[in-house]
Structures are given as structure tokens and as C-alpha cells.
Amino acid sequence: MGIFSKLKNAFSSKNDQDRYLKGLDKSKKSFSERIRRLALGFSGIDEDFLEELMIVLLEADIGIKTAQKIVDEVETRAMDQKLKTFDQITECLIEVMRDMYCDHEDKPFHKNTEGPTVILMVGVNGSGKTTTTAKLTKRFLEKGNSVALAAADTFRAGAIDQLAVWAQRLGVTCIKGREGGDPSAALVDACRYAKENNIDYLIGDTAGRLQNKANLMKELEKMHRVVSREIPGAPHEVWLVLDATTGQNGISQAQIFLETTNVTGIILTKLDGTAKGGIVIAIRDLLGLPVKYIGLGEKEDDLREFDIDSYLYGMCEDLLSND
């Protein structure tokens, strides 16, 4: 069974197929159209074809380093397996992308069995961090969990009120920091509330200032220190929220946060708003981190758990339809 058939079979068992397809529509149309264009005048794996393939990958925002790895691997496999037709090469490309994502071994979600599970949300302002925190809350609530929020982004004007409004709408408690105050103080209060009220998940919405990396590092180190003092092992997860529409700039942002805190996963927002969905593969290759969730729209239920097979199917459905 070829990779296209495997993806189709895996995708058919998902219950959110329409959401994935709609959310990845821009990326799918762009990527599939460019791949099909490569078929024109295709005469085998030669230097011209590999150069054109590289351009397609770069246009999908996969990035130069990751794109070169993919092109090199496609060339190697094509030669080793004596692939001749364009369809065979296309299947090889998708297989290489899937293997590149799956090559990294992910740690399981760190659920705290002896108290609240603390998740810190980090990321630059404008990445959709606060809205994503609300969407994540809704997902946890739908699974029967109790949730509390900590408005620890005390520096961005309106951030505390924005999260408080979401909390009221979702029917959860929001422990608010003082605007301009110490974000760690809000987290301490939130940890104590979560323990006293047997809350399953405490999600902390933190500030996203990159202008001064030293200050960011100090703030995040202090946050880690105070929450671990209140709840042993906390924060159990640190999820970095990246805006997919910023492309390779998002990778640069991620590297700064990786230098300053122990990020355990990525949430990629606004994927429905870009035609360059290949950023997922670049994130995986360059950062080695799993994409935990993707944002496929603006509605509360448009945050989806990331699944590599569904993602690749959504990107390549137009290519699979002729399979």
C-alpha cells in the first residue's frame, strides 16, 4: 500500500475531517498546484527537477535547511528504489515529509496525578496566545475536566481583561494579576486556588516580550520557580504559541524561547490564514518539538489536536484525489 492510500485510510477514521480540510484549504491549493506543475515536462530525477522541487518547498515555507534535507532524501530514495514516474516521485516526497516528522520521539503528555496539571502558554504578543488559551480551556472542559486560568500577562494592555472575559464566557475562574505588576504573583495565587479547589488543569497566560531576552529569561525562570514551589513538578507542560502566518520568522521567535525556557510543545495558530502550511515540517525538523495543536479558524472549537496523517492528507488531498 502506497503512502497516499495509507493517508486516505487513516484520515477516513477521523471525526473532524471537514475541519482539517477547510482549515488547510489555502495551503492545499497552493502546494498541490505547484506539485502538479512539476509534472509538466517531467523526464526523471535530474538537476532541473530537483531545483524546481526545492523552489516548491521553499514557497510552502519549509525553509532552506529542511527543504534541502527533503530534496536530498527524495533523490537518494528515487535512485535506490529506481523510481521512474512522476506519481512515484510524488509519493516518495510525501513519505519523506512524513518520515521526517515521525523520526523524532515525543515525550508523553505530563499529566499530574497528584494535583493540578500546570500548563504555561508562552509566545510573542499577537501570536494568538490568549485566544488559544481560551480554546484549549474549552477542549479540556468538553472532556469533563475542571480548569482555572491565570492571567499572568501583566504587561500587555488589556490582556488580563481579555482573558477574564473568556473565562466568564466559559464558566471558569480567572485569577488575575495586577496590570504592570509581577506575573509570578498571579501564578502563585492561581496555583493555591487550583490546589484548594481540586482543579484538574491550571493554564497560565504569560507575557510575550522579546525586546529584551535577559528580562524574558528572568521572568520565565521566576515563573518556573514559583509554580514548582507551589505544585511539585510544575509547570508540567510549556507550550509555545506561534502564528503560522509569520512563517520563518516564527522559527526565529521559537529559538529565543527555547533558549529561555523548557518548551515541551508547539501550538500553531492561524494555519487557515496562510498558504504556507509547510512550516509544520520546518518546526519539527529545526526545533525537534511536537506540534500539539493547530488553529484552523477563529471559532472556539477550531483548535484541533495535531495529527501528521491528517495534516499531510489535508495538504495533499488534491493530489490524492486522482490516486
C-alpha positions as CSV (number, residue, x, y, z in Angstrom):
1,M,0.0,0.0,0.0
2,G,1.4,3.4,-1.0
3,I,1.6,6.4,1.3
4,F,-1.4,8.1,-0.4
5,S,-3.6,5.1,0.3
6,K,-2.3,4.9,3.9
7,L,-3.1,8.6,4.5
8,K,-6.5,8.2,2.9
9,N,-7.3,5.2,5.2
10,A,-6.0,7.0,8.3
11,F,-7.9,10.2,7.5
12,S,-11.2,8.4,6.9
13,S,-11.3,7.3,10.5
14,K,-11.1,10.9,11.8
15,N,-14.2,12.6,13.1
16,D,-13.1,16.1,12.2
17,Q,-12.2,15.6,8.6
18,D,-14.1,18.7,7.3
19,R,-12.4,21.0,9.8
20,Y,-9.0,19.8,8.7
21,L,-9.8,20.1,5.0
22,K,-11.3,23.6,5.3
23,G,-8.6,24.9,7.6
24,L,-5.8,23.7,5.3
25,D,-7.6,24.7,2.1
26,K,-5.2,27.6,1.2
27,S,-2.1,25.5,1.8
28,K,-3.6,22.6,-0.1
29,K,-4.4,24.6,-3.2
30,S,-1.0,26.3,-3.2
31,F,1.1,23.1,-2.6
32,S,-0.9,20.8,-4.8
33,E,-1.0,23.2,-7.7
34,R,2.8,23.7,-7.5
35,I,3.5,20.0,-7.3
36,R,1.2,19.3,-10.3
37,R,3.1,22.0,-12.2
38,L,6.3,20.0,-11.7
39,A,4.7,17.2,-13.8
40,L,4.9,19.3,-16.9
41,G,7.8,18.2,-18.9
42,F,8.9,15.7,-16.2
43,S,11.6,13.5,-17.6
44,G,13.1,12.0,-14.4
45,I,15.1,13.0,-11.4
46,D,17.6,15.4,-12.8
47,E,19.2,18.6,-11.6
48,D,16.5,20.8,-13.1
49,F,13.7,18.8,-11.4
50,L,15.4,18.8,-8.0
51,E,15.9,22.6,-8.3
52,E,12.2,23.1,-9.1
53,L,11.2,20.9,-6.2
54,M,13.4,22.9,-3.9
55,I,11.5,26.1,-5.0
56,V,8.1,24.5,-4.4
57,L,9.2,23.5,-0.8
58,L,10.6,27.0,-0.1
59,E,7.3,28.5,-1.4
60,A,5.5,26.3,1.1
61,D,7.6,27.9,3.9
62,I,9.5,24.7,4.7
63,G,12.8,26.7,4.9
64,I,16.1,26.3,3.2
65,K,17.7,23.8,5.6
66,T,14.7,21.5,5.9
67,A,13.9,21.8,2.2
68,Q,17.5,20.7,1.2
69,K,17.2,17.7,3.5
70,I,14.0,16.7,1.9
71,V,15.3,17.1,-1.7
72,D,18.4,15.1,-0.9
73,E,16.4,12.3,0.6
74,V,13.9,12.2,-2.3
75,E,16.9,12.0,-4.7
76,T,18.5,9.2,-2.7
77,R,15.3,7.1,-2.4
78,A,14.4,7.6,-6.0
79,M,17.8,6.3,-7.1
80,D,17.8,3.4,-4.6
81,Q,14.2,2.3,-5.4
82,K,14.6,3.1,-9.2
83,L,11.5,5.3,-9.2
84,K,10.7,6.5,-12.7
85,T,7.2,8.1,-12.9
86,F,6.1,11.4,-11.5
87,D,3.5,9.8,-9.4
88,Q,6.1,7.6,-7.8
89,I,8.3,10.6,-7.0
90,T,5.3,12.5,-5.5
91,E,4.5,9.6,-3.2
92,C,8.2,9.5,-2.3
93,L,8.1,13.2,-1.4
94,I,5.1,12.8,0.9
95,E,6.7,9.8,2.5
96,V,9.9,11.7,3.2
97,M,8.0,14.5,4.8
98,R,6.1,12.1,7.0
99,D,9.2,10.2,8.0
100,M,11.0,13.5,8.8
101,Y,8.2,14.4,11.2
102,C,7.9,10.9,12.8
103,D,11.7,10.5,13.2
104,H,11.6,12.5,16.5
105,E,10.4,10.6,19.5
106,D,7.9,12.7,21.6
107,K,7.6,12.5,25.4
108,P,4.0,11.7,26.5
109,F,1.8,14.5,28.0
110,H,2.9,15.1,31.6
111,K,-0.3,14.7,33.5
112,N,0.0,15.4,37.2
113,T,-1.8,12.6,39.0
114,E,-1.3,14.2,42.5
115,G,-2.9,17.6,41.9
116,P,-3.4,20.2,39.3
117,T,-1.6,19.9,35.9
118,V,0.0,23.3,35.2
119,I,0.4,24.4,31.6
120,L,2.2,27.6,30.8
121,M,1.4,29.3,27.5
122,V,4.4,31.3,26.1
123,G,4.8,33.2,22.9
124,V,5.1,36.7,21.4
125,N,2.3,39.2,21.6
126,G,0.0,38.9,18.6
127,S,0.5,35.2,18.2
128,G,-3.0,34.4,19.4
129,K,-1.8,33.2,22.8
130,T,-4.7,34.4,24.9
131,T,-7.4,33.3,22.5
132,T,-5.7,29.9,22.2
133,T,-5.7,29.6,26.0
134,A,-9.5,30.0,25.9
135,K,-9.9,27.5,23.1
136,L,-7.7,25.0,25.0
137,T,-9.8,25.6,28.0
138,K,-12.9,24.7,26.1
139,R,-11.4,21.4,24.9
140,F,-10.5,20.4,28.4
141,L,-13.9,21.3,29.7
142,E,-15.6,19.2,26.9
143,K,-13.6,16.2,28.2
144,G,-15.1,16.6,31.7
145,N,-12.1,18.4,33.3
146,S,-12.1,21.4,35.6
147,V,-10.0,24.3,34.5
148,A,-8.7,27.6,36.0
149,L,-6.9,30.3,34.2
150,A,-4.1,32.6,35.4
151,A,-3.9,36.0,33.7
152,A,-0.1,36.4,34.1
153,D,0.4,38.6,31.1
154,T,0.5,41.7,33.2
155,F,2.4,43.9,30.7
156,R,0.2,44.0,27.6
157,A,-2.6,46.5,27.9
158,G,-6.0,44.7,28.1
159,A,-4.6,41.2,28.2
160,I,-5.9,40.5,31.7
161,D,-9.4,41.7,30.9
162,Q,-9.4,39.8,27.6
163,L,-8.7,36.5,29.4
164,A,-11.2,37.4,32.2
165,V,-13.9,37.9,29.6
166,W,-13.1,34.5,28.0
167,A,-13.2,32.9,31.5
168,Q,-16.6,34.3,32.2
169,R,-17.9,33.1,28.9
170,L,-16.6,29.6,29.5
171,G,-17.7,29.5,33.1
172,V,-14.2,29.1,34.7
173,T,-12.3,31.1,37.3
174,C,-9.7,33.5,36.2
175,I,-7.1,34.5,38.8
176,K,-5.9,38.0,37.6
177,G,-2.6,39.7,38.1
178,R,-2.3,43.4,38.5
179,E,-1.6,45.3,35.3
180,G,2.0,46.2,35.3
181,G,2.6,44.0,38.3
182,D,4.6,40.8,38.9
183,P,3.3,38.0,36.8
184,S,4.7,35.4,39.1
185,A,2.5,36.7,41.9
186,A,-0.6,35.9,39.8
187,L,0.7,32.4,39.2
188,V,1.3,31.8,42.9
189,D,-2.3,32.9,43.7
190,A,-3.6,30.7,40.8
191,C,-1.7,27.6,42.0
192,R,-3.1,28.0,45.5
193,Y,-6.6,28.4,44.1
194,A,-6.2,25.3,41.9
195,K,-5.0,23.2,44.8
196,E,-7.7,24.3,47.2
197,N,-10.4,23.7,44.7
198,N,-9.1,20.4,43.2
199,I,-8.8,21.9,39.7
200,D,-7.6,19.4,37.0
201,Y,-5.8,22.0,34.8
202,L,-4.3,25.4,35.5
203,I,-3.4,27.3,32.4
204,G,-1.2,30.3,32.7
205,D,-1.2,33.0,30.0
206,T,2.2,34.7,30.2
207,A,3.7,37.8,28.7
208,G,5.4,37.7,25.3
209,R,8.1,40.3,25.2
210,L,11.1,39.7,23.1
211,Q,12.7,43.1,23.1
212,N,15.0,42.1,26.0
213,K,15.9,38.5,26.1
214,A,17.6,38.8,29.5
215,N,14.4,40.2,31.0
216,L,12.3,37.4,29.4
217,M,14.6,34.8,30.7
218,K,14.4,36.2,34.2
219,E,10.6,36.4,34.1
220,L,10.2,32.8,32.8
221,E,12.8,31.4,35.3
222,K,10.9,33.1,38.2
223,M,7.6,31.7,36.9
224,H,9.0,28.2,36.8
225,R,10.5,28.6,40.3
226,V,7.3,29.8,42.0
227,V,4.9,27.3,40.4
228,S,7.2,24.4,41.2
229,R,7.4,25.6,44.8
230,E,3.5,25.6,45.0
231,I,2.9,22.4,42.9
232,P,5.8,19.9,42.7
233,G,6.8,19.2,39.1
234,A,5.1,22.2,37.7
235,P,4.9,23.6,35.1
236,H,4.2,20.1,33.7
237,E,3.9,21.5,30.1
238,V,5.2,24.7,28.5
239,W,3.5,25.3,25.1
240,L,4.8,27.9,22.7
241,V,2.2,29.6,20.6
242,L,3.4,30.5,17.1
243,D,1.5,32.4,14.4
244,A,1.7,30.3,11.2
245,T,1.3,33.4,9.0
246,T,4.7,34.8,10.3
247,G,6.5,31.9,8.5
248,Q,10.2,31.5,9.1
249,N,10.1,34.5,11.5
250,G,8.2,32.2,13.8
251,I,11.1,29.8,13.8
252,S,13.4,32.6,15.0
253,Q,10.9,33.5,17.7
254,A,10.8,29.9,18.8
255,Q,14.5,29.6,19.1
256,I,14.6,32.6,21.5
257,F,12.0,30.9,23.7
258,L,13.8,27.6,23.6
259,E,16.9,29.4,24.9
260,T,15.0,30.8,27.8
261,T,12.6,28.1,28.9
262,N,11.9,24.4,28.6
263,V,9.3,24.3,25.8
264,T,7.6,20.9,25.5
265,G,5.4,21.6,22.5
266,I,4.1,24.0,19.9
267,I,0.7,25.3,19.2
268,L,0.5,26.7,15.6
269,T,-2.3,29.3,15.2
270,K,-3.9,30.8,12.1
271,L,-2.9,27.9,9.9
272,D,-6.1,28.5,8.0
273,G,-4.9,32.0,7.1
274,T,-1.8,31.0,5.2
275,A,-1.0,29.2,2.0
276,K,2.4,28.2,3.5
277,G,1.5,25.2,5.7
278,G,4.9,23.6,5.3
279,I,6.0,25.5,8.3
280,V,4.9,22.4,10.4
281,I,7.7,20.3,8.8
282,A,10.3,23.1,9.4
283,I,9.3,23.4,13.0
284,R,9.7,19.7,13.6
285,D,13.0,19.4,11.8
286,L,14.7,22.6,13.2
287,L,13.3,22.6,16.7
288,G,12.6,18.9,17.3
289,L,9.4,19.7,19.1
290,P,5.9,18.2,18.5
291,V,3.1,20.3,17.2
292,K,0.4,19.7,19.9
293,Y,-2.4,21.7,18.4
294,I,-3.2,23.7,15.3
295,G,-5.6,26.6,14.9
296,L,-7.8,26.1,11.9
297,G,-10.2,29.0,12.3
298,E,-11.5,31.7,14.6
299,K,-14.3,29.9,16.4
300,E,-13.9,28.4,19.9
301,D,-13.9,24.8,18.6
302,D,-11.4,25.5,15.7
303,L,-8.4,24.4,17.8
304,R,-7.5,20.8,16.8
305,E,-5.1,18.2,18.1
306,F,-2.3,17.9,15.6
307,D,-2.1,14.6,13.6
308,I,0.6,14.2,11.0
309,D,-1.5,12.0,8.7
310,S,-4.5,14.3,8.8
311,Y,-2.2,17.3,8.2
312,L,-0.5,15.6,5.2
313,Y,-3.8,14.5,3.8
314,G,-5.2,18.0,4.1
315,M,-2.1,19.4,2.3
316,C,-2.2,16.8,-0.4
317,E,-5.9,15.9,-0.9
318,D,-5.9,17.3,-4.4
319,L,-3.0,15.0,-5.3
320,L,-4.7,12.0,-3.7
321,S,-8.0,12.5,-5.5
322,N,-6.5,11.1,-8.7
323,D,-5.0,8.2,-6.8
